[in-house]
C-alpha cells in the first residue's frame, strides 16, 4: 500500500494499524479498531472471497469503512455487486470523475483494470442486504463506476487514488469525509 | 454574436464569423454606440487580450454597461482588478498560502528611491495595467531606477509602478487553467521557460509540458494555481498563472496571473490540441466543462487535463535587424515580433525543429569553423539576447562545462545537458566512417536536418537527402490528440518524427497542399495567414482535401479545424518534401499552393518544382521574371509601361555608377526580400558608401544577389493594386492610394480604398497597366503591383505575383474574397466562372460605386518597445524598410471619418490642439520647426475633390489631404524619410520620437479618464464619433452609405426621419450670443463665432440629428460673420448632421424667392437642409421659397406660434375663416404636406414649447408626421419630460430644440452635455 495513504490518515488523527490481508475476523475484532480501511491492491477482486467475507462481517457490526481502488472493488462485492475486467484499464493522472455529491468534476489519478458492475444512476438496494447504496462517482470518459456510498451503513469507497502521488490533489477531501464519518459514528474519541 | 475589432488582417473580422462584425476602434464611445444599436445581452472581454479587458473596465466604470443593462461575462470587473492590480493580487496569493516576491508600490520618484533601499539592487520595475510588460525591466542603479519609474508612471493608466525584489535567474513556469460556473477547474497545460526569470515569457524559448519538475513540485503549482483562480474569482474561462522557483531551495513564488485568454493560451491550445479560447467562450455563456465534448476525440468530455506524448518547443522571432539602434538585451519587456513552434517525440527533436522553423540565418545549431573562445562565449551567453541558445551551444562546443554554462546563464542543467547531447550526436555524425542507417536514425531522432548533416559531412543537402531516402529513412507522422492515444483522435493534426508507425490515415481524395507563412515577422504577418486560410476554405468548398503546413502557433491556419489536415512542421524544403511524400502515399496530390504564404512559401517553389512537385498557379519561372530586373524591364517595355530609371549593382563601385547616371536621390534595395529589408532612400555617394558599410554583415548583396537602384520619385503618390488574373481576364481586387507619398514602405504607410483622389482616367490607366503586367509575367492567381504617379506620369515600382499583405484589407473593404478566388484560379477556375457562381462580385475593384464607404488602413508600429542601450526610444522615422507589426482599418462613409477611426484604433485617438504640420509639404520646407498652425479652416466638399472623370490628380491630392489634416488639427504620424537616417537630422528625430512615445498632455487626460470615470467624454472630443459600420453576413459587404456627393436625393422629411431613428430628436441650437462667446473664452468677433460653431458641430456629431445655427448671431458681424457661418455650414456638411438655418425670413414675391435661392440652391455657400420662415403675409407669400426647398430636397419650418407675449396678439387674431392666424398657418402647412409627402413631411412648423396650443386653436392630434420645431426647452422653461404632454401623438415628429442650456456647459463640457440631453430626450420619448 502507498505511504501517502497512511500519511493522510495519520494527518487526520487516525492511529493507523496495518495488518496483513490474511487477518481473520476474530483477530480484527481483537484489535478493537474504530474503523476499517481497505487499501489499493493489487489483485483480482473476484478471487478475494476471504477479504469480502471479512468486510461483510465488519459492515454488519456497523464498523465505518473507507476503501481505495481494490478496496472499492471489495466493498462492491461485499454489498453484493459483481466486478469485471475493463477492456481498457484506466491509467494516468488526468482522469475526469463526476462526484455526484458535490456536482463537480475531479481530476483523478487512476490505475485500475477491474471495475464494479453497478448501474450509475439512482439509488440501489444492496443485493447482500446492506440497505440502500449509490454509485457516488463515475468516469466522465466511459461511465465506469468510480466510487460507492452506502446510505444506511457508514461505508464508502473510490476506485481512484485520492492520495495521488503521482497525480492531482483534487480528491484529498475524501480523507476528511472518512474522519467525519468515523466521528459521527463513534463520537469524538477518534 | 457581435464582434468588434479594427484589425482587417485577421480571419475573425470576416463577416462569415459573427452575426455582425464591426471593424471599429475599441473605445468606450464606439462600443457604446454599438451597444445602443445592437442591444446585446452581454459583453465578453476575456478573449481579446489586454485591449479588450481595459475597454471592458472603462465601459463598466463609465456606467455604460449598467445604463444599457448589459452583462459582463467571462470575468467580473472585480476579478479583473484582483488579477491585474498587483497589490491586491499579492495579498490574495499570500492568503492562499503561497509566496510572492517582496515588493512595494510607488506613486512618485522619491517613494521609489526609498523602497529601492529596502529591496536592494537590482530590482524589477513594473508599471500597472500595461500590456506585454511594456515599460517593465530591471534597475541596477538609482539612475536607472529613476528613468524607469518615470517612464512607468507615465505609461501606467493608474500612475502606479511596482518595485519588486529581483528573482532573476529563477526557473519560470506557467500554468494554463480553465474554470467553469460549477467551479470545475482543470490545468490545460504546463509551460516551462528555457530562459530563466528575467526574460519576458514571450521572448523566452518555452517548452510544454514542464520537463524539469517532479510530480510533487508540479502538483504544488497546480494546487496553488487552482486556489488562486478561485480566490481571484475568474468565474469562467481561461487564466494564466506564472511561477518562479528558486533553483537553490525550491521556494515557489507566484509572479502574476492574467484573468483572460493570453498569448500563452494560444500556444497551450496548439501544444495540447485543447482549444482554450473556444471552450472559454462556451463556458462564458454558462456551459460546464463536463457538458462540452473534447473537440479532438468527440466522445470524451472537456473536463480533463490533456496528456502529451510529445514535447513542444516555442522559440521567439525577433526583428532587431530592423531597429539597428535598439538594445538587443532581452528583458521583462517583450521585444519579439513572432514565434515558431515545433513538436517532437523528445526535447532535442522539438528544439532543433523549432530553431529551423525560424527561417533565419544562424538560428539553428551549427558546427562550422572554430567555435571561438570559451570565456568570451560564456560572457556572451550570460546576457540574454536573440540567439543566445546558439551561443550556449558554441560555448559547450568550445569546451565549456555544463556547470560553467549554468553559472553564466542559470538555464536549468537538464537543458544544458540536452544541448551537450546534441553536440555529441553531431560529433558522431561528423566522425563516422560512413553514414549508416543507425547514425542517420540517431541524428534524426535528435532533430538534425539534412542541411545540418550535410554541413557536418561537408556534403550538399540534397545528397544527404538522397542518401537518407536510399537508406529508406523517412519520418512518420504522429497525432496531437490531447490524450496520448488513449482515445482515437478525429482530427488529423500531425507532426513528424523518425518513429515507427505513421498515424496519417489514407485518403483517396484530390489533395492540395497549402504552404503557410511561418513565424510572424515584420513584413510577413497574419495578413498572409489570412490568405492561406481563405484558400483552404475555398478549396475545401470546391471539393479538395486541403492540407496545411505551417509552424506558427499564433495563426488560424494552425487551428486543427481550419484545413482537412494540418502538419505542424517547419517550412523548409526538407520538411515540406517529406509531407508531400507522406500525402502522395494515397489519393491524388494536385499540387502545392506557394503564392499565399509570403516569401517563405514562395522561396520553396523552385526547390519543390525541381523535386517534381506540381506548383499551382503562377509558375516558379514566372515568379522569377517579376523579381529579375532584366526580365521585368522587358515585360514593362512590351506593355508600354514606365519604371523609374533604374539599374543594378553588385558592389559599391557599380552601384555608384548606376546612381550617378540616373541621379540622386535613389531608392536602393536588395533583390529577393520581403518587407523592404535593407531598402533605403539614398541621397549621395557618401551615403551610399555608408549603406554598403551597414549591410555588409547581412550578406544580402553580391554576385547573384544584385542591389537594385531606382530613381526615387519625389512628391509622388503611391498606388497599390491587388488583382487576379486567370490567363485571359483581369479582375482588380482593389486600388489603394497611399496617404504618405512614395518612399514609405507600403506596409508602413496608411492607404485608402477606394482611392479618394484618382480620377477615372488614372484608374483606367492603372487597370490597363496591371493587365499588361499580369499577361507579361504569366500570372495565374494573385498579383500585387505598386505604382507611383508623379507629375501625372504613371510609373511601375514593382510587381509581386503573390498574395500581398493588403489582401485581407481589400477583401474586407470591398467584400471581394481575393484569396479564395485566387486559390480557385490556381486549380483551373476562370474569373468568369467565379463571377458566375457568385464568389466574386460583378463589379471589380476598379469600378467602385461613388457612394461606397471609404476604408483606411493604418499601420501599427512597434517603436515604443525598442530602446537604445542608453534608454532612448529608437529612431521612429519611416522609410522604405518596413517596421510595422500590424494594422488596423477604419471604415466610414467619408474619408475624414474613416481616417479618424483608423487613427483611434491604432493610437487611441487623434491629438488635439494646434500641433498641425502638414504631412505633404515640399521637401525643402520639411526641416522647418513646426510653428503654430492655423486653426481649422474651411472644410471642403468631397464633391469638389475628385472621383470625377478627368479630375486633375495633383490638385486633388493636396486639397483632400489638407482637408483631412486641417479639419482634424492633427499631426500624428512619424516624419517622412529625409536625408538618410543620419545624425544631421538628430534634433528632428528626437522630436519625432518623443511624440511617438506619447504626448504627456494627452496621457494625463487618459489617466484622468481611468480614474474619474469621465474619460469617455473627454477623450471623445475631436475624435470621430461616426457610425460604426457593420458587416452583416446576410448583407452584401459593399455597404451603402449616404452619397458622398452633395446633391441631395431624398426629401428632407425622409432624411429627418432617418436621422431621428439614428440619433434621437434633439435639435442643438448654435447661438453664438456674445455673452456665450465670453463664457467660452472666445472673442465676440466673427472668428469667435466661427470657432464656436465648429466646436458645437463637432460635439453634436453622432449624438444629435440636427443643428440649428441662429443666423442673426453671425449676421451681426457683417460679411465676416457670413463667412464664418459658411465655414460652420461647410463643417456640418462633412458630418451626417442635418442643418436647420434659423433666420425666420419673411417677405413677399421675388424677395422671398431669392431667400429660397440663398438657403436652398445647390450652389449657394449658405445652403442648409432646412430653414425657418415666417408667413404672416400668408403662406402663399412663401410659396416660391417652399417650392425651391422642395425641389432641392430641403425643408422649411414656418413659424406658427411662439411663446413671446407680444406675439400672441397676432398669433391668436381671428382670420376670416374663423380660425386663428396660428391655426391658419398650421392648416396651410398640413394641406401643403399631405398630398406629396410619404412619411414625415418636408414642410414643418415652429411651435414654442411653452405655447398654450389649445388657446391658439391648434389641435396637436392633426400634426402627426409634420415636423415641429419646438424651441423653449431648457433655459426657457419647458422640460424634456413635458414633450409627451405638450405634443401627444405628434411627439414623434418634434425637434426638441435646446441651445442655451446645452451651450452653457462650455467648450469642454458641450459634448457631454449634448450626449446627456440627447439621452434624456430619447428617454422621455420612449
Interface residues (C-beta under 8 A of the other chain):
Chain A: X88 X92 X93 X94 X95 X96 X98 X103 X104 X105 X107 X140 X141 X164 X165 X166 X167 X168 X169
Chain B: X182 X183 X184 X186 X187 X215 X216 X219 X222 X223 X289 X290 X300 X301 X303 X304 X305 X306 X307 X484 X486 X487
